Amino acid sequence: MDKIIIKNLRIYAYHGVNPEEKVNGQLFSFDIECNLSMTKACYSDLIDDTVNYAKIVKSVKRTVLSEKYNLLEKVCQLIVDNLFEEFEMIDSIKIKMTKPEAPIKADFDYVAVEIERDRK
């Protein structure tokens, strides 16, 4: 299966269980893999024969910034749902959302949630 990969998309947003996270916000990052057939685009060299990754980024940003949620799980699921709705060519999606500045008193690089979904 062919893939469109977006690595380390950074978006400042307002998600988290703690009230201050919804007020102050923080930087989140996203790794997104969209599986689809790109055979037609490989031969035609036409953007209409694939999924435009710039449009994927716009969709993700729109979803992440539309509301404030408690859980990363919820944000990831909404992103997947919206990408499936907007891009019929996508067969499956894997998304990882990282939270490098989670308000946890510990030494870590980041906490993250990763989900994978197939079009149903």
DSSP file with accessible surface (Angstrom, degrees, kcal/mol):
  #  RESIDUE AA STRUCTURE BP1 BP2  ACC     N-H-->O    O-->H-N    N-H-->O    O-->H-N    TCO  KAPPA ALPHA  PHI   PSI    X-CA   Y-CA   Z-CA
    1    1 A M              0   0  148      0, 0.0     2,-0.1     0, 0.0    36,-0.1   0.000 360.0 360.0 360.0 140.4    0.0    0.0    0.0
    2    2 A D  E     -A   36   0A  59     34,-0.8    34,-2.0     2,-0.0     2,-0.4  -0.481 360.0-153.8 -81.3 157.8    1.2    3.5   -0.8
    3    3 A K  E     -A   35   0A  96     32,-0.2     2,-0.5    -2,-0.1    32,-0.2  -0.989  21.1-152.7-137.4 144.9    1.4    6.1    1.9
    4    4 A I  E     -A   34   0A  13     30,-2.4    30,-2.8    -2,-0.4     2,-0.5  -0.973  29.6-164.3-106.5 126.7    1.3    9.9    2.3
    5    5 A I  E     -A   33   0A  95     -2,-0.5     2,-0.5    28,-0.2    28,-0.2  -0.957  17.4-174.4-120.3 130.1    3.3   10.7    5.5
    6    6 A I  E     -A   32   0A  21     26,-2.8    26,-3.0    -2,-0.5     2,-0.5  -0.988  17.3-161.9-120.5 117.4    3.3   13.9    7.4
    7    7 A K  E     -     0   0A 135     -2,-0.5    24,-0.2    24,-0.2    -2,-0.0  -0.874  60.2  -9.1-109.7 129.5    5.9   13.9   10.2
    8    8 A N  E     -     0   0A  73     -2,-0.5     2,-0.5     1,-0.2    23,-0.2   0.851  68.5-177.7  59.9  44.5    6.0   16.2   13.2
    9    9 A L  E     -A   30   0A  27     21,-2.7    21,-1.7    -3,-0.3     2,-0.5  -0.619  17.1-149.3 -69.8 119.6    3.3   18.6   12.2
   10   10 A R  E     +A   29   0A 148     -2,-0.5     2,-0.4    19,-0.2    19,-0.2  -0.851  22.4 171.5-103.5 129.5    3.3   21.1   15.1
   11   11 A I  E     -A   28   0A   8     17,-2.4    17,-2.3    -2,-0.5     2,-0.6  -0.997  28.3-137.5-137.6 129.4    0.2   22.9   16.2
   12   12 A Y  E     +A   27   0A 118     -2,-0.4     2,-0.2    15,-0.2    15,-0.2  -0.761  45.1 151.7 -85.3 122.1   -0.3   25.1   19.2
   13   13 A A  E     -A   26   0A   1     13,-2.6    13,-2.5    -2,-0.6     2,-0.2  -0.821  50.2-111.9-146.7-176.4   -3.7   24.2   20.7
   14   14 A Y        +     0   0   86     50,-0.3     2,-0.3    53,-0.3    13,-0.1  -0.524  56.5 132.9-128.3  62.2   -5.8   24.1   23.9
   15   15 A H        +     0   0    1     -2,-0.2    55,-0.2    53,-0.2     2,-0.2  -0.878  23.1  93.4-116.8 146.3   -6.4   20.4   24.9
   16   16 A G        -     0   0    0     53,-2.5    55,-0.2    -2,-0.3     6,-0.1  -0.702  69.9-102.1 151.2 161.6   -6.0   18.7   28.2
   17   17 A V  S    S+     0   0   95     53,-0.2    -1,-0.1    -2,-0.2    54,-0.1   0.849  95.7  82.4 -76.0 -35.7   -7.8   17.7   31.4
   18   18 A N  S >> S-     0   0   58     52,-0.1     3,-1.2     1,-0.1     4,-0.9  -0.506  81.6-130.9 -75.6 137.2   -6.4   20.5   33.5
   19   19 A P  H >> S+     0   0   95      0, 0.0     4,-0.9     0, 0.0     3,-0.7   0.863 105.5  59.2 -55.6 -38.1   -8.2   23.9   33.2
   20   20 A E  H 3>>S+     0   0   97      1,-0.3     4,-3.3     2,-0.2     5,-0.6   0.796  97.6  60.7 -65.2 -25.4   -4.9   25.7   32.7
   21   21 A E  H <>5S+     0   0   11     -3,-1.2     4,-1.0     1,-0.2    -1,-0.3   0.856 104.9  48.1 -68.3 -33.8   -4.2   23.7   29.6
   22   22 A K  H <<5S+     0   0   43     -4,-0.9    -1,-0.2    -3,-0.7    -2,-0.2   0.681 119.7  39.3 -78.8 -17.9   -7.4   25.0   28.0
   23   23 A V  H  <5S+     0   0  106     -4,-0.9    -2,-0.2    -3,-0.1    -3,-0.2   0.878 127.4  28.3 -93.9 -50.9   -6.5   28.6   28.9
   24   24 A N  H  <5S-     0   0  103     -4,-3.3    -3,-0.2    -5,-0.1    -2,-0.1   0.772  92.9-160.5 -85.0 -30.2   -2.7   28.7   28.3
   25   25 A G     << -     0   0   11     -4,-1.0     2,-0.3    -5,-0.6   -11,-0.2   0.031   1.7-142.9  72.3 176.4   -2.4   26.1   25.6
   26   26 A Q  E     -A   13   0A  10    -13,-2.5   -13,-2.6   -15,-0.1     2,-0.4  -0.974  24.0 -81.7-167.6 168.3    0.7   24.2   24.5
   27   27 A L  E     -A   12   0A  62     -2,-0.3    74,-0.5   -15,-0.2     2,-0.3  -0.654  40.7-175.3 -84.5 132.8    2.4   22.8   21.5
   28   28 A F  E     -A   11   0A   0    -17,-2.3   -17,-2.4    -2,-0.4     2,-0.3  -0.893   8.9-152.0-117.9 154.9    1.3   19.4   20.1
   29   29 A S  E     -AB  10  98A  14     69,-1.8    69,-3.1    -2,-0.3     2,-0.4  -0.964   5.8-157.0-130.3 153.5    2.9   17.4   17.3
   30   30 A F  E     -AB   9  97A   0    -21,-1.7   -21,-2.7    -2,-0.3     2,-0.5  -0.984  11.8-165.1-132.6 134.8    1.3   14.9   14.9
   31   31 A D  E     - B   0  96A  29     65,-2.3    65,-2.6    -2,-0.4     2,-0.4  -0.992  22.9-174.2-113.2 125.2    2.7   12.1   12.8
   32   32 A I  E     -AB   6  95A   1    -26,-3.0   -26,-2.8    -2,-0.5     2,-0.5  -0.979  14.6-174.0-128.5 130.7    0.1   11.1   10.2
   33   33 A E  E     -AB   5  94A  32     61,-2.9    61,-2.5    -2,-0.4     2,-0.5  -0.990   5.4-169.6-123.3 122.0    0.2    8.2    7.7
   34   34 A C  E     -AB   4  93A   0    -30,-2.8   -30,-2.4    -2,-0.5     2,-0.5  -0.957  10.6-151.3-111.2 121.3   -2.6    7.9    5.1
   35   35 A N  E     +AB   3  92A  16     57,-3.0    56,-3.2    -2,-0.5    57,-1.3  -0.808  35.5 132.4 -94.9 131.1   -2.7    4.6    3.1
   36   36 A L  E     -A    2   0A   0    -34,-2.0   -34,-0.8    -2,-0.5     2,-0.6  -0.964  59.7 -88.0-163.8 165.3   -4.1    4.8   -0.4
   37   37 A S        +     0   0   63     52,-0.5     4,-0.1    -2,-0.3     3,-0.1  -0.763  36.0 173.6 -85.9 124.7   -3.4    3.7   -3.9
   38   38 A M     >  +     0   0   37     -2,-0.6     4,-2.2     1,-0.1     5,-0.2   0.177  45.3 111.9-112.2  15.5   -1.2    6.3   -5.7
   39   39 A T  H  > S+     0   0   76      1,-0.2     4,-1.2     2,-0.2     5,-0.2   0.919  77.2  49.7 -56.5 -48.2   -0.7    4.2   -8.8
   40   40 A K  H >> S+     0   0  146      1,-0.2     4,-2.8     2,-0.2     3,-0.7   0.929 112.1  47.7 -59.0 -45.6   -2.8    6.4  -11.1
   41   41 A A  H 3> S+     0   0   18      8,-0.7     4,-2.3     1,-0.2    -1,-0.2   0.848 103.3  62.9 -65.6 -32.2   -0.9    9.6   -9.9
   42   42 A C  H 3< S+     0   0   99     -4,-2.2    -1,-0.2     1,-0.2    -2,-0.2   0.830 115.7  31.4 -61.8 -31.2    2.4    7.9  -10.4
   43   43 A Y  H << S+     0   0  200     -4,-1.2    -2,-0.2    -3,-0.7    -1,-0.2   0.812 124.4  42.7 -94.3 -36.0    1.7    7.6  -14.1
   44   44 A S  H  < S-     0   0   41     -4,-2.8    -3,-0.2    -5,-0.2    -2,-0.2   0.792  83.9-146.1 -84.0 -28.8   -0.5   10.7  -14.7
   45   45 A D     <  +     0   0  149     -4,-2.3     2,-0.5    -5,-0.3    -4,-0.1   0.802  53.3 137.0  63.5  30.3    1.5   13.2  -12.6
   46   46 A L    >   -     0   0  103     -6,-0.2     3,-1.8    -5,-0.2    -1,-0.2  -0.929  57.0-144.8-113.0 131.7   -1.8   14.9  -11.8
   47   47 A I  G >  S+     0   0   96     -2,-0.5     3,-1.6     1,-0.3    -1,-0.1   0.801  99.4  66.0 -61.8 -29.0   -2.7   16.2   -8.3
   48   48 A D  G 3  S+     0   0  141      1,-0.3    -1,-0.3     3,-0.1    -7,-0.1   0.640  92.8  62.6 -69.5 -11.4   -6.3   15.2   -8.8
   49   49 A D  G <  S+     0   0   25     -3,-1.8    -8,-0.7    -9,-0.1    -1,-0.3   0.255 111.9  29.9 -97.3  11.9   -5.2   11.5   -9.0
   50   50 A T  S <  S-     0   0   30     -3,-1.6     2,-0.5   -10,-0.1    39,-0.1  -0.778  95.8 -82.5-145.3-169.9   -3.9   11.5   -5.4
   51   51 A V        -     0   0    7     -2,-0.2     2,-0.5    38,-0.1    -3,-0.1  -0.936  42.0-125.6-106.0 126.4   -4.6   13.2   -2.1
   52   52 A N    >>  -     0   0   48     -2,-0.5     4,-1.5     1,-0.2     3,-0.6  -0.588  12.5-152.9 -73.4 116.5   -3.0   16.6   -1.7
   53   53 A Y  H 3> S+     0   0  162     -2,-0.5     4,-2.3     1,-0.2    -1,-0.2   0.809  94.1  61.1 -65.8 -26.1   -0.9   16.6    1.5
   54   54 A A  H 3> S+     0   0   46      1,-0.2     4,-2.2     2,-0.2    -1,-0.2   0.900 104.6  49.5 -64.4 -35.8   -1.3   20.4    1.9
   55   55 A K  H <> S+     0   0  120     -3,-0.6     4,-2.1     2,-0.2    -2,-0.2   0.844 107.2  54.5 -71.7 -32.2   -5.1   19.8    2.1
   56   56 A I  H  X S+     0   0    0     -4,-1.5     4,-2.6     2,-0.2    -2,-0.2   0.949 108.6  49.1 -61.9 -47.0   -4.5   17.0    4.7
   57   57 A V  H  X S+     0   0   36     -4,-2.3     4,-2.8     1,-0.2     5,-0.2   0.926 110.4  50.4 -59.6 -44.6   -2.5   19.5    6.8
   58   58 A K  H  X S+     0   0  140     -4,-2.2     4,-2.5     1,-0.2    -1,-0.2   0.907 110.7  49.7 -61.0 -40.7   -5.3   22.1    6.5
   59   59 A S  H  X S+     0   0    0     -4,-2.1     4,-2.4     2,-0.2    -1,-0.2   0.926 111.3  48.2 -64.3 -45.0   -7.9   19.6    7.6
   60   60 A V  H  X S+     0   0    0     -4,-2.6     4,-2.9     2,-0.2     5,-0.2   0.946 112.7  48.2 -61.9 -47.3   -5.9   18.5   10.6
   61   61 A K  H  X S+     0   0  100     -4,-2.8     4,-2.2     1,-0.2    -2,-0.2   0.926 110.9  50.9 -60.1 -44.0   -5.3   22.1   11.7
   62   62 A R  H  X S+     0   0  138     -4,-2.5     4,-0.8    -5,-0.2    -1,-0.2   0.924 113.8  45.0 -59.6 -44.1   -9.0   23.0   11.3
   63   63 A T  H >X S+     0   0    7     -4,-2.4     3,-0.7     1,-0.2     4,-0.6   0.940 113.5  48.3 -66.1 -47.4   -9.9   20.0   13.4
   64   64 A V  H 3< S+     0   0    1     -4,-2.9   -50,-0.3     1,-0.2     3,-0.2   0.845 118.0  40.9 -65.2 -33.5   -7.3   20.6   16.2
   65   65 A L  H 3< S+     0   0   92     -4,-2.2    -1,-0.2    -5,-0.2    -2,-0.2   0.510  93.5  84.1 -94.5  -3.5   -8.2   24.3   16.5
   66   66 A S  H << S-     0   0   73     -4,-0.8     2,-0.3    -3,-0.7    -1,-0.2   0.849 103.8  -6.9 -71.8 -35.6  -12.0   24.0   16.3
   67   67 A E  S  < S-     0   0  122     -4,-0.6     2,-0.5    -3,-0.2   -53,-0.3  -0.921  70.7-102.9-149.5 174.0  -12.7   23.2   19.9
   68   68 A K        -     0   0  116     -2,-0.3     2,-0.3   -55,-0.1   -53,-0.2  -0.929  39.6-173.5-108.2 125.5  -10.9   22.3   23.2
   69   69 A Y        -     0   0   36     -2,-0.5   -53,-2.5     1,-0.1     3,-0.0  -0.834  28.5-139.4-119.0 157.8  -11.0   18.7   24.3
   70   70 A N  S    S+     0   0   92     -2,-0.3     2,-0.4   -55,-0.2   -53,-0.2   0.904  83.7  50.7 -75.8 -45.3   -9.9   16.8   27.4
   71   71 A L     >  -     0   0   88    -55,-0.2     4,-1.6     1,-0.1     3,-0.3  -0.794  62.1-146.8-110.5 141.1   -8.3   13.8   25.7
   72   72 A L  H  > S+     0   0   15     -2,-0.4     4,-2.8     1,-0.2     5,-0.2   0.849 104.1  63.9 -63.3 -33.7   -5.8   13.3   22.9
   73   73 A E  H  > S+     0   0   99      1,-0.2     4,-2.3     2,-0.2    -1,-0.2   0.908 102.1  48.3 -56.4 -44.2   -7.7   10.2   22.0
   74   74 A K  H  > S+     0   0  106     -3,-0.3     4,-2.4     2,-0.2    -1,-0.2   0.924 111.1  49.8 -63.7 -45.5  -10.8   12.3   21.1
   75   75 A V  H  X S+     0   0    2     -4,-1.6     4,-2.3     1,-0.2    -2,-0.2   0.939 111.5  48.8 -61.2 -45.7   -8.7   14.7   19.0
   76   76 A C  H  X S+     0   0    0     -4,-2.8     4,-2.4     1,-0.2    -1,-0.2   0.919 110.9  49.8 -61.0 -45.0   -7.1   11.9   17.1
   77   77 A Q  H  X S+     0   0   54     -4,-2.3     4,-2.8    -5,-0.2    -1,-0.2   0.909 110.3  50.4 -62.6 -40.9  -10.4   10.2   16.4
   78   78 A L  H  X S+     0   0   35     -4,-2.4     4,-2.6     2,-0.2    -1,-0.2   0.902 109.4  51.3 -63.5 -40.1  -11.9   13.5   15.1
   79   79 A I  H  X S+     0   0    0     -4,-2.3     4,-2.6     2,-0.2    -2,-0.2   0.949 112.1  46.5 -60.8 -47.7   -9.0   14.0   12.8
   80   80 A V  H  X S+     0   0    0     -4,-2.4     4,-2.6     1,-0.2     5,-0.2   0.940 112.1  50.5 -60.4 -47.9   -9.4   10.5   11.4
   81   81 A D  H  X S+     0   0   73     -4,-2.8     4,-2.0     1,-0.2    -1,-0.2   0.923 112.9  46.1 -57.3 -44.7  -13.1   10.9   11.0
   82   82 A N  H  X S+     0   0   48     -4,-2.6     4,-2.5     2,-0.2    -1,-0.2   0.890 111.1  51.4 -68.6 -38.9  -12.7   14.2    9.2
   83   83 A L  H  X S+     0   0    0     -4,-2.6     4,-2.4     1,-0.2     7,-0.2   0.923 110.7  48.9 -64.9 -41.8   -9.9   12.9    6.9
   84   84 A F  H  < S+     0   0   25     -4,-2.6    -1,-0.2    -5,-0.2    -2,-0.2   0.902 113.3  48.1 -62.3 -39.4  -12.1    9.9    5.9
   85   85 A E  H  < S+     0   0  157     -4,-2.0    -2,-0.2    -5,-0.2    -1,-0.2   0.901 117.7  39.8 -67.6 -39.9  -15.0   12.2    5.2
   86   86 A E  H  < S+     0   0   78     -4,-2.5     2,-0.5     1,-0.2    -2,-0.2   0.786 118.3  44.0 -82.1 -28.4  -12.9   14.7    3.1
   87   87 A F    ><  -     0   0   26     -4,-2.4     3,-1.5    -5,-0.2    -1,-0.2  -0.833  56.7-177.0-128.2  96.1  -10.7   12.3    1.2
   88   88 A E  T 3  S+     0   0  169     -2,-0.5    -1,-0.1     1,-0.3    -4,-0.1   0.731  80.5  66.5 -63.5 -24.1  -12.5    9.2   -0.3
   89   89 A M  T 3  S+     0   0   72    -39,-0.1   -52,-0.5   -53,-0.1     2,-0.4   0.709  76.9  99.2 -72.4 -21.0   -9.2    7.8   -1.6
   90   90 A I    <   -     0   0    0     -3,-1.5   -54,-0.2    -7,-0.2     3,-0.1  -0.558  46.8-179.1 -74.5 126.1   -7.8    7.2    1.8
   91   91 A D        -     0   0   68    -56,-3.2    28,-3.0    -2,-0.4     2,-0.3   0.790  65.7  -1.9 -92.8 -37.1   -8.2    3.6    2.9
   92   92 A S  E     -BC  35 118A  19    -57,-1.3   -57,-3.0    26,-0.2     2,-0.4  -0.988  60.4-152.5-154.0 160.4   -6.6    3.7    6.4
   93   93 A I  E     -BC  34 117A   2     24,-2.7    24,-2.7    -2,-0.3     2,-0.4  -0.998   5.3-167.5-139.6 138.0   -4.9    6.2    8.7
   94   94 A K  E     +BC  33 116A  53    -61,-2.5   -61,-2.9    -2,-0.4     2,-0.4  -0.997  18.2 179.7-121.0 130.6   -2.4    6.0   11.5
   95   95 A I  E     -BC  32 115A   0     20,-2.6    20,-2.3    -2,-0.4     2,-0.5  -0.997  14.6-167.7-135.6 134.7   -2.0    9.1   13.6
   96   96 A K  E     -BC  31 114A  43    -65,-2.6   -65,-2.3    -2,-0.4     2,-0.5  -0.993   6.0-165.7-119.3 127.5    0.2    9.8   16.6
   97   97 A M  E     -BC  30 113A   0     16,-2.9    16,-2.0    -2,-0.5     2,-0.3  -0.966  10.1-162.9-113.1 121.5   -0.4   12.9   18.7
   98   98 A T  E     -BC  29 112A   6    -69,-3.1   -69,-1.8    -2,-0.5    14,-0.2  -0.808  14.6-163.7-109.1 149.6    2.4   13.9   21.1
   99   99 A K  E >   + C   0 111A  20     12,-3.2    12,-1.4    -2,-0.3     3,-1.1  -0.844  10.4 177.3-129.5  88.3    2.3   16.2   24.0
  100  100 A P  T 3  S+     0   0   48      0, 0.0     8,-0.1     0, 0.0    -1,-0.1   0.738  79.3  45.2 -70.8 -21.8    5.9   17.2   25.0
  101  101 A E  T 3  S+     0   0  134    -74,-0.5     9,-0.1    10,-0.1   -73,-0.0  -0.106  75.1 159.5-114.2  36.4    4.9   19.6   27.8
  102  102 A A    <   -     0   0   10     -3,-1.1     2,-2.7     1,-0.1   -86,-0.0  -0.312  53.8-110.5 -57.3 139.1    2.3   17.5   29.6
  103  103 A P  S    S+     0   0   68      0, 0.0     2,-0.4     0, 0.0    -1,-0.1  -0.390  73.4 129.5 -77.6  69.8    1.9   18.8   33.1
  104  104 A I        -     0   0   91     -2,-2.7     2,-2.0     2,-0.2    -2,-0.0  -0.990  63.6-127.0-123.3 132.5    3.4   15.7   34.8
  105  105 A K  S    S+     0   0  222     -2,-0.4     2,-0.3     2,-0.1    -3,-0.0  -0.571  76.1  92.0 -81.8  81.3    6.1   16.0   37.4
  106  106 A A  S    S-     0   0   67     -2,-2.0     2,-0.7     2,-0.1    -2,-0.2  -0.966  81.0-102.3-162.8 162.3    8.6   13.6   35.6
  107  107 A D        +     0   0  167     -2,-0.3     2,-0.3     2,-0.0    -2,-0.1  -0.861  61.2 134.5 -96.9 111.9   11.5   13.7   33.2
  108  108 A F        -     0   0   61     -2,-0.7     3,-0.1    -8,-0.1    -2,-0.1  -0.980  58.2-129.3-152.1 160.2   10.2   12.5   29.7
  109  109 A D  S    S-     0   0  144      1,-0.3     2,-0.3    -2,-0.3    -1,-0.1   0.907  82.2 -44.2 -77.2 -48.0   10.4   13.5   26.1
  110  110 A Y        -     0   0  104     -9,-0.1    -1,-0.3     2,-0.0     2,-0.3  -0.963  44.4-121.8-169.6 163.4    6.7   13.4   25.5
  111  111 A V  E     -C   99   0A  50    -12,-1.4   -12,-3.2    -2,-0.3     2,-0.3  -0.851  39.1-179.1-108.5 156.2    3.5   11.5   26.1
  112  112 A A  E     -C   98   0A  44     -2,-0.3     2,-0.4   -14,-0.2   -14,-0.2  -0.986  27.9-146.9-153.8 159.9    1.5   10.4   23.1
  113  113 A V  E     -C   97   0A  24    -16,-2.0   -16,-2.9    -2,-0.3     2,-0.4  -0.990  18.3-171.2-126.8 137.0   -1.6    8.6   21.8
  114  114 A E  E     +C   96   0A 102     -2,-0.4     2,-0.3   -18,-0.2   -18,-0.2  -0.999   6.0 176.6-131.0 131.0   -1.5    6.6   18.6
  115  115 A I  E     -C   95   0A  19    -20,-2.3   -20,-2.6    -2,-0.4     2,-0.4  -0.949  13.7-158.0-129.5 154.2   -4.5    5.2   16.8
  116  116 A E  E     +C   94   0A 120     -2,-0.3     2,-0.4   -22,-0.2   -22,-0.2  -0.999  15.0 179.1-129.0 134.7   -5.0    3.3   13.5
  117  117 A R  E     -C   93   0A  84    -24,-2.7   -24,-2.7    -2,-0.4     2,-0.3  -0.997  16.7-150.1-138.2 142.0   -8.3    3.1   11.7
  118  118 A D  E     -C   92   0A 113     -2,-0.4   -26,-0.2   -26,-0.2     2,-0.2  -0.825  37.6 -99.5-102.4 148.8   -9.5    1.5    8.5
  119  119 A R              0   0   90    -28,-3.0   -28,-0.0    -2,-0.3    -1,-0.0  -0.445 360.0 360.0 -63.3 134.3  -12.3    3.0    6.4
  120  120 A K              0   0  225     -2,-0.2    -1,-0.1    -3,-0.0    -3,-0.0  -0.683 360.0 360.0-102.0 360.0  -15.4    1.0    7.2
